[in-house]
């Protein structure tokens, strides 16, 4: 084993077969609405943390989640998750954070009763990825936040988010997985550095220890319950 080997506990591989050619096909609103009716769209949401570990959340104005949420948006064909995270961060904070600064946190699927596009009640289905980057104080000072879909922003500690049951289960799970990402990195470092079995076992036990809000109440509207964690 070498220190630069991939961490099998935590990765999101991206494979390109052949020569993929990016295209600039644009869907009109009615075409995009029909696509949302038929397909699961890929989205990349972003956790930005400041040097003290506080996490940036935005208060959205529009569906599918008009409440506190992470920044982000849909993927475009041909982009990697890190490239999508970079584009979404530029759009919503005006910060250009290079792809190599982004790290995978977790992935999940989501069903929403409502969406921004008409007909709103048709809802939308997403496959979501959360990516993470640490920003400097200087970058925080330079942020210019997008006001088209948000009416407020805030920096929160992980403890504050996990203690707030009104936060969406996806946000709370994302925070837990961000914490566990650090644990998985420490386990990986211990293994590749040849640490003794007791040290590795202790690190693994820490990974399995419950975190705040480990059991979320699913958020559902109407007769059918959904969401939450399996």
PAZAPA-4460 file (N, C-alpha, C; in steps of 0.05 Angstrom, whole numbers, plus 32768, in hexadecimal, padded with zeros to 4 digits):
% residues 230
    n_x    n_y    n_z   ca_x   ca_y   ca_z    c_x    c_y    c_z   seq   type   mol
   8011   7FE8   8000   8000   8000   8000   8011   8019   8000     1      X     A
   8008   802D   7FF2   8017   8046   7FF0   8005   805D   7FFA     2      X     A
   8011   8073   8005   8001   8089   800F   7FEE   8096   7FFB     3      X     A
   7FF4   8093   7FE1   7FE4   80A0   7FCD   7FCE   808E   7FC1     4      X     A
   7FCB   8076   7FCC   7FB6   8064   7FC2   7F9B   806F   7FC8     5      X     A
   7F87   8069   7FB7   7F6C   8072   7FBA   7F60   8067   7FD4     6      X     A
   7F51   8078   7FE2   7F43   806F   7FFA   7F2B   805F   7FF3     7      X     A
   7F2B   8044   7FF8   7F14   8034   7FF0   7EFB   8039   8001     8      X     A
   7EFE   8048   8017   7EE7   804E   8028   7ED8   8067   801E     9      X     A
   7EE5   8076   800C   7ED9   8090   8006   7EE3   809A   7FEA    10      X     A
   7ED3   8095   7FD5   7EDB   809F   7FBB   7EC3   80A0   7FA9    11      X     A
   7EC5   80B1   7F94   7EB0   80B2   7F80   7EBF   80B3   7F65    12      X     A
   7EC5   809B   7F5A   7ED4   809A   7F40   7EC4   80A6   7F2A    13      X     A
   7ED2   80B1   7F16   7EC6   80BC   7EFE   7ED4   80AF   7EE6    14      X     A
   7EC5   80A1   7ED6   7ED1   8092   7EBF   7EC8   809F   7EA5    15      X     A
   7EDB   80A1   7E93   7ED5   80AB   7E78   7EDE   8095   7E65    16      X     A
   7ECB   808C   7E55   7ED1   8077   7E41   7ED1   8083   7E25    17      X     A
   7EE7   8081   7E17   7EE9   808D   7DFD   7EED   80AB   7DFF    18      X     A
   7EE8   80B9   7DE9   7EEB   80D6   7DE7   7ED0   80E3   7DEA    19      X     A
   7EC9   80EB   7E02   7EAE   80F8   7E06   7EB0   8115   7DFC    20      X     A
   7E9D   811C   7DEB   7E9C   8138   7DE1   7E86   8147   7DEF    21      X     A
   7E8D   815D   7DFD   7E79   816E   7E09   7E67   817B   7DF4    22      X     A
   7E4E   817E   7DFB   7E3C   818C   7DE8   7E2E   81A3   7DF8    23      X     A
   7E23   81B5   7DE9   7E16   81CC   7DF5   7DF8   81CD   7DEF    24      X     A
   7DEC   81B5   7DEF   7DD0   81B3   7DEA   7DC1   81C2   7E00    25      X     A
   7DAE   81D3   7DF8   7D9E   81E2   7E0B   7D81   81DA   7E09    26      X     A
   7D75   81D4   7E20   7D59   81CC   7E20   7D47   81E4   7E28    27      X     A
   7D33   81E9   7E17   7D20   81FE   7E1E   7D10   81F5   7E37    28      X     A
   7D03   8208   7E44   7CF6   8202   7E5D   7CE3   81EB   7E5B    29      X     A
   7CD3   81E9   7E46   7CC0   81D3   7E44   7CCE   81B9   7E3F    30      X     A
   7CE4   81B9   7E31   7CF3   81A1   7E2D   7D00   8197   7E47    31      X     A
   7D0B   81AA   7E56   7D18   81A4   7E6F   7D04   8199   7E83    32      X     A
   7CEC   81A4   7E83   7CD6   819A   7E95   7CCF   817E   7E8E    33      X     A
   7CCE   8177   7E75   7CC8   815B   7E6D   7CDE   8149   7E75    34      X     A
   7CF7   8152   7E72   7D0E   8142   7E7A   7D0D   813C   7E98    35      X     A
   7D05   8150   7EA8   7D02   814C   7EC5   7CED   8138   7ECB    36      X     A
   7CD8   8136   7EBB   7CC3   8123   7EBF   7CCD   8106   7EBA    37      X     A
   7CE1   8103   7EAA   7CEA   80E8   7EA0   7D03   80DE   7EAD    38      X     A
   7D16   80F0   7EB4   7D31   80E7   7EBB   7D38   80F0   7ED7    39      X     A
   7D4B   80E2   7EE3   7D57   80EA   7EFC   7D6F   80FC   7EF5    40      X     A
   7D6F   8114   7EFF   7D85   8126   7EF9   7D9B   8125   7F0E    41      X     A
   7DB4   8129   7F05   7DCA   8129   7F17   7DCF   8145   7F21    42      X     A
   7DD3   8148   7F3B   7DD9   8162   7F48   7DF1   815F   7F59    43      X     A
   7E00   8175   7F5B   7E17   8177   7F6C   7E13   818E   7F7F    44      X     A
   7E10   8188   7F99   7E0E   819C   7FAD   7E29   819F   7FBB    45      X     A
   7E2E   81B7   7FC7   7E48   81BC   7FD1   7E47   81C5   7FEE    46      X     A
   7E59   81BA   7FFE   7E5F   81C3   8019   7E78   81D4   8017    47      X     A
   7E75   81EE   801D   7E8D   81FF   8021   7E91   8202   803F    48      X     A
   7EA9   81FD   8048   7EAF   8202   8065   7EC5   8217   8067    49      X     A
   7EC3   8227   807C   7ED7   823B   8081   7EEE   822F   8091    50      X     A
   7F03   823E   8097   7F1A   8232   80A5   7F13   8228   80C1    51      X     A
   7EFC   8230   80CC   7EF4   8226   80E7   7EE1   820F   80E5    52      X     A
   7EDB   8206   80CC   7ECA   81EF   80C9   7EAC   81F5   80C6    53      X     A
   7EA4   820F   80C6   7E88   8216   80C3   7E7F   8211   80A6    54      X     A
   7E66   8209   80A3   7E5C   8200   8089   7E48   8215   807F    55      X     A
   7E4A   821C   8065   7E39   8230   8059   7E1F   8223   804F    56      X     A
   7E08   822D   8058   7DEE   8225   804F   7DE0   823E   8044    57      X     A
   7DCE   8239   8030   7DBE   824E   8025   7DA0   8249   802A    58      X     A
   7D91   825E   802D   7D74   825C   8030   7D67   8260   8015    59      X     A
   7D5D   824B   8009   7D53   824C   7FEE   7D37   8258   7FED    60      X     A
   7D31   8264   7FD6   7D16   8270   7FD1   7D05   825E   7FC0    61      X     A
   7D11   824B   7FB2   7D02   823C   7F9E   7D03   821E   7FA3    62      X     A
   7CF0   8210   7F97   7CF0   81F3   7F99   7D07   81E7   7F89    63      X     A
   7D10   81CF   7F90   7D01   81BB   7FA0   7D05   81BE   7FBE    64      X     A
   7D16   81D0   7FC8   7D1B   81D2   7FE5   7D1C   81EF   7FED    65      X     A
   7D05   81FD   7FF0   7D05   8219   7FF8   7D09   821B   8016    66      X     A
   7D21   8216   801E   7D29   8216   803A   7D47   8216   803B    67      X     A
   7D53   8211   8053   7D70   8210   8055   7D7A   81F7   8046    68      X     A
   7D8F   81FC   8036   7D9A   81E7   8025   7DB7   81ED   801F    69      X     A
   7DC5   81DA   8013   7DE0   81DF   800A   7DDF   81ED   7FEF    70      X     A
   7DF5   81F9   7FE7   7DF7   8205   7FCD   7DFB   81EF   7FB8    71      X     A
   7DF6   81F5   7F9F   7DFA   81E0   7F8B   7DE7   81E3   7F73    72      X     A
   7DE7   81CD   7F63   7DD6   81CD   7F4B   7DDC   81B4   7F3B    73      X     A
   7DCF   81B3   7F23   7DD0   819B   7F13   7DEB   8198   7F05    74      X     A
   7DF1   817F   7EFE   7E09   8179   7EEE   7E03   817D   7ED1    75      X     A
   7E18   8183   7EC2   7E16   8184   7EA5   7E24   816C   7E99    76      X     A
   7E1A   8162   7E83   7E26   814B   7E76   7E43   8151   7E70    77      X     A
   7E55   813F   7E78   7E71   8142   7E73   7E82   814D   7E8A    78      X     A
   7E75   8159   7E9E   7E83   8164   7EB4   7E87   814F   7ECA    79      X     A
   7E9D   8151   7ED8   7EA1   8140   7EF0   7E93   814D   7F07    80      X     A
   7E8F   813E   7F1D   7E83   814B   7F35   7E93   8163   7F3F    81      X     A
   7EAE   8161   7F3E   7EBE   8178   7F47   7EBB   8190   7F35    82      X     A
   7EB9   818B   7F1A   7EB5   81A1   7F08   7E9A   81AE   7F0B    83      X     A
   7E86   819D   7F11   7E6B   81A8   7F16   7E6B   81B8   7F30    84      X     A
   7E78   81AE   7F45   7E7A   81BD   7F5E   7E87   81D8   7F59    85      X     A
   7E9C   81D9   7F49   7EA9   81F2   7F43   7E96   8205   7F35    86      X     A
   7E87   81FB   7F21   7E75   820D   7F13   7E5F   8217   7F25    87      X     A
   7E54   8205   7F36   7E3F   820D   7F48   7E48   8222   7F5C    88      X     A
   7E61   821E   7F66   7E6C   8232   7F79   7E70   824D   7F6C    89      X     A
   7E79   824D   7F53   7E7C   8266   7F45   7E61   8274   7F42    90      X     A
   7E4D   8265   7F3A   7E32   8271   7F36   7E27   827C   7F50    91      X     A
   7E2B   826E   7F66   7E1D   8276   7F7F   7E2D   8286   7F93    92      X     A
   7E48   8286   7F8F   7E59   8296   7FA2   7E6D   82A8   7F94    93      X     A
   7E70   82A4   7F79   7E84   82B2   7F69   7EA0   82AA   7F70    94      X     A
   7EA4   8294   7F7F   7EBE   828A   7F84   7EC5   8274   7F71    95      X     A
   7EDD   8275   7F65   7EE6   8261   7F53   7EF9   824E   7F62    96      X     A
   7EEE   8237   7F6A   7EFC   8224   7F7A   7F05   820D   7F68    97      X     A
   7F1E   8209   7F63   7F29   81F6   7F50   7F1F   81DA   7F56    98      X     A
   7F1B   81C9   7F41   7F11   81AE   7F45   7F21   819E   7F59    99      X     A
   7F3B   81A1   7F59   7F4C   8191   7F6B   7F47   8197   7F89   100      X     A
   7F3A   81AD   7F8F   7F34   81B4   7FAB   7F1A   81A7   7FB5   101      X     A
   7F0B   819B   7FA3   7EF1   818F   7FAB   7EF5   8172   7FB2   102      X     A
   7EE7   8169   7FC7   7EE8   814D   7FD0   7ECC   8142   7FD3   103      X     A
   7EC9   8129   7FCC   7EAF   811C   7FCE   7EA7   8117   7FEB   104      X     A
   7E8E   811C   7FF1   7E83   8118   800C   7E71   8100   800C   105      X     A
   7E5B   8101   7FFC   7E48   80EB   7FFC   7E36   80ED   7FE4   106      X     A
   7E25   80D9   7FE0   7E12   80D9   7FCA   7DF7   80CE   7FD4   107      X     A
   7DE1   80D5   7FC7   7DC7   80CD   7FD0   7DB3   80D2   7FB9   108      X     A
   7D9B   80C7   7FBC   7D86   80CC   7FA9   7D70   80DB   7FB7   109      X     A
   7D61   80EB   7FA8   7D4C   80FD   7FB3   7D34   80FE   7FA1   110      X     A
   7D1C   80FD   7FAD   7D03   8102   7F9F   7CF6   811B   7FAC   111      X     A
   7CED   812D   7F9B   7CE1   8146   7FA5   7CC5   8148   7F9A   112      X     A
   7CB2   8151   7FAB   7C97   8154   7FA2   7C94   816C   7F8E   113      X     A
   7CA4   8181   7F93   7CA2   8199   7F82   7CBC   819F   7F76   114      X     A
   7CBB   81AF   7F61   7CD3   81B9   7F53   7CCF   81D6   7F4A   115      X     A
   7CE4   81E3   7F42   7CE2   81FF   7F39   7CD4   8201   7F1F   116      X     A
   7CD9   81EE   7F0C   7CCE   81EF   7EF1   7CB1   81E6   7EF0   117      X     A
   7CA1   81F4   7EE0   7C85   81EC   7EDC   7C84   81D2   7ECC   118      X     A
   7C70   81C1   7ED2   7C5E   81C3   7EE9   7C6B   81BA   7F03   119      X     A
   7C6B   81CD   7F16   7C7A   81C9   7F2F   7C73   81AF   7F3D   120      X     A
   7C59   81A8   7F3C   7C50   8190   7F4A   7C59   8176   7F40   121      X     A
   7C66   8176   7F28   7C71   815D   7F1D   7C8A   8153   7F2D   122      X     A
   7C96   8165   7F3C   7CAC   815E   7F4C   7CC5   8157   7F3C   123      X     A
   7CD9   814D   7F49   7CF2   8146   7F3C   7D01   8130   7F4B   124      X     A
   7D12   8121   7F3D   7D22   810C   7F49   7D3F   8112   7F44   125      X     A
   7D4F   8110   7F59   7D6B   8118   7F57   7D7E   8101   7F61   126      X     A
   7D95   80FF   7F54   7DAB   80F0   7F60   7DBF   8106   7F68   127      X     A
   7DC4   8108   7F82   7DD4   811E   7F8C   7DEF   8115   7F97   128      X     A
   7E02   8126   7F92   7E1D   8123   7F9D   7E24   813C   7FAD   129      X     A
   7E30   8139   7FC4   7E3A   8150   7FD3   7E58   8151   7FD1   130      X     A
   7E63   8168   7FCA   7E80   816C   7FC8   7E88   8181   7FDD   131      X     A
   7EA1   8181   7FE6   7EAA   8192   7FFC   7EC3   81A0   7FF4   132      X     A
   7EC5   81BA   7FFC   7EDE   81C9   7FF9   7EE1   81DC   8011   133      X     A
   7EF9   81E0   801A   7EFF   81F3   802F   7F07   820D   8022   134      X     A
   7EFB   8223   802B   7F01   823E   8021   7F10   824E   8036   135      X     A
   7F20   8260   802D   7F30   8271   803F   7F1F   8289   8048   136      X     A
   7F28   8296   805D   7F1A   82AE   8066   7F19   82C3   8050   137      X     A
   7F2F   82C5   8041   7F30   82D8   802B   7F1B   82D2   8016   138      X     A
   7F17   82B8   8010   7F02   82B0   7FFD   7EE6   82B6   8008   139      X     A
   7EE2   82B1   8022   7EC8   82B7   802E   7EC2   82D5   802B   140      X     A
   7ED6   82E6   802F   7ED2   8302   802D   7ECB   830B   8010   141      X     A
   7ED4   82FB   7FFD   7ECF   8302   7FE0   7EB5   82F7   7FD6   142      X     A
   7EA7   82E6   7FE5   7E8F   82DA   7FDB   7E7A   82EF   7FD4   143      X     A
   7E6E   82EB   7FBC   7E56   82FA   7FB4   7E40   82E6   7FAF   144      X     A
   7E2D   82E5   7FC2   7E19   82D0   7FC1   7E03   82D5   7FAD   145      X     A
   7DFA   82C0   7FA0   7DE4   82C1   7F8D   7DCA   82C6   7F9B   146      X     A
   7DBB   82DA   7F92   7DA1   82E0   7F9F   7D89   82D8   7F8E   147      X     A
   7D8E   82CA   7F78   7D77   82C2   7F67   7D66   82AC   7F74   148      X     A
   7D73   829A   7F82   7D65   8283   7F8E   7D67   8282   7FAC   149      X     A
   7D75   8294   7FB8   7D7A   8294   7FD5   7D73   82AF   7FE1   150      X     A
   7D69   82B0   7FF9   7D64   82C9   8007   7D74   82CB   8021   151      X     A
   7D87   82B9   8025   7D98   82BA   803C   7DAC   82A4   803D   152      X     A
   7DC2   82A9   804C   7DD8   8295   804F   7DE1   8295   806C   153      X     A
   7DEE   8280   8073   7DF9   827F   808E   7E0F   826A   8091   154      X     A
   7E21   826F   80A3   7E36   825C   80A9   7E30   824E   80C3   155      X     A
   7E30   8233   80C3   7E27   8224   80DA   7E3C   820F   80E1   156      X     A
   7E3E   8209   80FB   7E4F   81F3   8103   7E40   81D9   80FD   157      X     A
   7E4F   81C3   80FB   7E42   81A9   80F7   7E2F   81A3   810E   158      X     A
   7E37   81AA   8126   7E26   81A5   813E   7E0C   81B3   813C   159      X     A
   7E0C   81CC   8132   7DF3   81DB   812F   7DE1   81CE   811B   160      X     A
   7DEC   81C5   8105   7DDB   81B9   80F0   7DD0   819E   80FA   161      X     A
   7DE0   818E   8106   7DD7   8174   810F   7DC2   8176   8126   162      X     A
   7DC4   818B   8135   7DB1   818F   814B   7D96   819A   8142   163      X     A
   7D95   81A4   812A   7D7D   81B2   811F   7D6D   819E   810E   164      X     A
   7D58   8193   811A   7D48   817E   810C   7D38   818A   80F5   165      X     A
   7D36   81A5   80F3   7D27   81B1   80DD   7D38   81B0   80C3   166      X     A
   7D52   81AC   80C5   7D62   81AB   80AD   7D5C   8191   809F   167      X     A
   7D5C   8192   8084   7D55   817B   8074   7D68   8163   8079   168      X     A
   7D5D   814A   8078   7D6E   8133   807D   7D86   8131   806B   169      X     A
   7D84   813B   8052   7D9B   813A   8040   7DB2   814C   804B   170      X     A
   7DAB   8164   8055   7DBF   8176   8060   7DCC   8169   8079   171      X     A
   7DBB   815E   808A   7DC6   8152   80A3   7DD7   813A   809D   172      X     A
   7DCE   8129   808A   7DDF   8112   8083   7DF9   811B   8076   173      X     A
   7DF7   8130   8065   7E10   813A   8059   7E24   8143   806D   174      X     A
   7E1B   8151   8083   7E2D   815A   8098   7E39   8142   80A6   175      X     A
   7E29   812E   80AC   7E34   8116   80B9   7E49   8108   80A7   176      X     A
   7E43   8107   808D   7E56   80FA   807B   7E6F   810B   8077   177      X     A
   7E6D   8125   807A   7E84   8136   8079   7E96   8130   8091   178      X     A
   7E8A   812D   80A8   7E9A   8125   80C0   7EA6   810A   80BC   179      X     A
   7E97   80F7   80B2   7EA1   80DC   80AE   7EB6   80DA   8099   180      X     A
   7EB6   80ED   8086   7ECB   80ED   8072   7EE6   80F1   807F   181      X     A
   7EE7   8102   8093   7F00   8106   80A1   7F08   80EC   80B0   182      X     A
   7EF5   80DE   80BB   7EFB   80C5   80C9   7F05   80B0   80B5   183      X     A
   7EF9   80AF   809D   7F02   809B   8089   7F1E   80A2   807F   184      X     A
   7F24   80BC   807E   7F3F   80C3   8076   7F54   80BB   808B   185      X     A
   7F4C   80BD   80A4   7F5F   80B5   80B9   7F62   8097   80BA   186      X     A
   7F4D   8088   80B5   7F4F   806B   80B3   7F62   8063   809C   187      X     A
   7F5E   806F   8085   7F6E   8069   806D   7F8B   8070   8073   188      X     A
   7F90   8087   807F   7FAC   808F   8085   7FB9   807B   8099   189      X     A
   7FA9   8071   80AC   7FB4   805E   80BF   7FBC   8044   80B2   190      X     A
   7FAB   803B   809F   7FB0   8021   8092   7FC9   8023   8080   191      X     A
   7FCA   8038   806F   7FE0   803A   805C   7FFA   8040   8069   192      X     A
   7FF9   804C   8082   8012   8052   8090   801B   803B   80A1   193      X     A
   800B   8025   80A2   8014   800E   80B1   800E   800F   80CE   194      X     A
   7FFA   801F   80D6   7FF3   8020   80F3   7FEB   8005   80FD   195      X     A
   7FED   8001   8118   7FE6   7FE8   8123   7FC8   7FE3   8123   196      X     A
   7FC0   7FCA   8125   7FA4   7FC2   8123   7F92   7FD0   8138   197      X     A
   7F9C   7FD5   8150   7F8D   7FE2   8165   7F86   7FFE   815D   198      X     A
   7F99   800C   8151   7F94   8028   8149   7F80   8029   8133   199      X     A
   7F82   8016   811F   7F6F   8016   8109   7F53   800E   8113   200      X     A
   7F51   7FFB   8125   7F38   7FF2   8130   7F2A   8009   813F   201      X     A
   7F3A   8019   814E   7F2E   802F   815D   7F23   8044   814A   202      X     A
   7F31   8049   8134   7F28   805C   8120   7F0E   8053   8112   203      X     A
   7F0D   8039   810D   7EF4   802E   8100   7EDD   8030   8114   204      X     A
   7EE1   802A   812D   7ECC   802C   8141   7EC1   8049   8143   205      X     A
   7ED3   805C   8140   7ECB   8078   8141   7EB8   807E   8129   206      X     A
   7EBF   8072   8112   7EAE   8076   80FB   7E91   806D   80FF   207      X     A
   7E8E   8058   810E   7E74   804C   8113   7E65   8059   812A   208      X     A
   7E72   806A   8139   7E65   8077   8150   7E50   808A   8146   209      X     A
   7E38   808B   8153   7E23   809C   8149   7E2A   80B9   814B   210      X     A
   7E21   80C8   8138   7E24   80E5   8138   7E08   80F2   813D   211      X     A
   7E08   810B   8144   7DEF   8119   8149   7DDC   8117   8131   212      X     A
   7DC3   8110   8137   7DAF   810E   8122   7DB3   80F7   810F   213      X     A
   7DBF   80E1   8118   7DC3   80CA   8106   7DAA   80BE   80FC   214      X     A
   7D93   80C2   810A   7D7A   80B9   8100   7D69   80D1   80FA   215      X     A
   7D63   80D6   80E0   7D54   80ED   80D8   7D37   80E5   80D3   216      X     A
   7D26   80F9   80D8   7D09   80F6   80D1   7D06   80FD   80B4   217      X     A
   7CFC   80EA   80A3   7CF8   80F0   8087   7CE6   8108   8083   218      X     A
   7CEC   8119   806F   7CDC   812F   8069   7CCA   8127   8052   219      X     A
   7CAF   8129   8056   7C9D   8120   8041   7C84   8132   8042   220      X     A
   7C78   8136   802B   7C5F   8145   8029   7C4A   8134   801B   221      X     A
   7C32   8135   8026   7C1D   8125   801A   7C1B   8109   8026   222      X     A
   7C0F   80F7   8018   7C0A   80DC   8023   7C22   80CA   8023   223      X     A
   7C34   80CD   800F   7C4A   80BB   800D   7C62   80C6   801B   224      X     A
   7C6E   80B6   802D   7C86   80BF   803B   7C9E   80B6   802A   225      X     A
   7CB3   80C6   802B   7CCB   80BF   801C   7CE3   80CE   8028   226      X     A
   7CFA   80CA   801B   7D12   80D7   8023   7D1E   80C9   803B   227      X     A
   7D2F   80D8   804A   7D3C   80CB   8061   7D52   80B9   8058   228      X     A
   7D5B   80A8   806A   7D72   8096   8064   7D69   8079   8065   229      X     A
   7D74   806A   8053   7D6E   804D   8053   7D82   803F   8065   230      X     A
***
